[in-house]
Amino acid sequence: MEKIIDIENIEQIIQENDMVFLYFSTQDCGICTSLLPKLEEMLVSYPKIKSFHIPIDEIPLASGKFSVFTVPTVIVYVDGKEAIREARFISMDTLEEKISKYYSLFFEEPA
């Protein structure tokens, strides 16, 4: 998962890719730091999703731009539109189920 340090071109990334996965966190959030490797491991099964980590304590404007009020927050854009939003208590099983459904619409079934 690529770390974003400047959100200037994030809108362009969202528009140019079929699926974009954004993970918002803060450094002092224990759940955020433990969830990150789990998300990265899950995303290995979905290689065509562009994934980005946005540390909102380093980029405060990101929380306002994406209406992130709590962390951790996951937002998945499909075809340029927000399709999935999970925040605070994120179930990995539920999140992967939702991602899998969209992924199969745009790409082949995950390996």
Long-range contacts (C-beta under 8 A, 24 or more apart in sequence): 1-36, 1-39, 1-40, 1-43, 1-51, 1-52, 1-53, 2-51, 2-52, 2-53, 3-52, 3-53, 3-54, 3-55, 4-52, 4-53, 4-54, 4-59, 4-62, 5-58, 5-59, 6-59, 7-54, 7-59, 7-61, 7-62, 7-65, 10-52, 13-50, 13-52, 14-77, 14-80, 15-80, 17-50, 17-77, 18-48, 18-78, 18-79, 18-106, 18-107, 19-46, 19-48, 19-49, 19-50, 19-76, 19-77, 19-78, 19-102, 19-103, 19-106, 20-49, 20-50, 20-51, 20-52, 20-76, 20-77, 21-49, 21-50, 21-51, 21-52, 21-74, 21-75, 21-76, 21-99, 22-51, 22-52, 22-54, 22-66, 22-74, 22-75, 22-76, 22-77, 23-51, 23-52, 23-53, 23-54, 23-72, 23-73, 23-74, 24-54, 24-55, 24-56, 24-62, 24-63, 24-66, 24-68, 24-71, 24-72, 24-73, 24-74, 24-75, 25-53, 25-54, 25-55, 25-56, 25-71, 25-72, 25-73, 26-55, 26-56, 26-57, 26-71, 27-55, 27-57, 28-57, 29-71, 29-72, 31-71, 31-72, 32-71, 32-72, 35-72, 35-90, 38-92, 39-74, 39-92, 42-92, 42-95, 42-96, 42-99, 45-110, 45-111, 46-99, 46-100, 46-103, 46-107, 46-110, 48-103, 48-106, 48-107, 49-76, 49-99, 49-103, 76-102, 78-102, 78-105, 78-106, 79-106
